[in-house]
Amino acid sequence: MGYFYLVMVALFFSFGGSSVKLIKPFFQSEMITFMRFAVGVVWLLALKTVKRHSFRKDFRMQLHRHWGWLAIGAVSKWLAYTTENYALSIGVSYGNILTQPAQIILLTVLGTIVLHDVLNWRKELGIALCVAGVFFISWNGMPLESLLQGNLFLTLLYLFSGACAGMFVFAQKKVADAFDILDSNLCMFMLSAILALILPTARGTLVPMASPSMPCILAIIWFGFVTGIGFYLNAKAIPMVPFHMVAILQSTMVFFSLAWGILFFGESVSLWILLGTVTFVAGIILMQTELRTEQEKAVRTDD
């Protein structure tokens, strides 16, 4: 079931760009971010009600003890979705595939600096492949002037979004022992929703630009479902499968995203984009395979 959950999560998140494209004619990107969090919280509360899931007895104590990491996770996810949704609203629907290599690179660096993991040549090669893949996608065979004028800005937005998403995952790990994953996500997403409401309130973009269509409404509901339930299923699957397989299966999301862009929006996918995608996915697989090797060595050493 763990593998099934991860493939489903990859499929769910691959519709992120499509959802933004359906909502954008009616709402500004900052309002899309707020609705994604708000509806996601509703889905999590519904799941909590259906499961009759009560808070742990030490919830308040743990909340007081770990509020800092919960706040870091909430701010990181808010920044990740704010930049990602803005970039998706002005670019192609599959542009957020660039968040994947950025996220895995940040987690690898944090693991080296904070957790003192070994950064060997295989991980360095994996990082280099991720960077090369991002470059191929951003360049897309165009003249250098075009890269500097347009694609570079979108690339930087996605890379920042991916780095923030990686920090959110790191915060999840830091509070994993203190909270049930449903409760920690609920706390962080509620705070993220509050933060996400600030910008549309200040800019006066709370009201839609036109009466939302049925596809728009369905996309809002689905986007919230992906945010709330998708992350819950992802966290539920992690203990069920070897850890190195999590990022590998999650990376399949990029191929789904490319397919939806072609099928639903008629977007072109060049050979450079395909080459870049395959390159950074190869980098992710290399780094995660090395992680498995290190874990196996650690187990043999303990024995």
Disulfide bonds with the S-S distance in Angstrom:
none
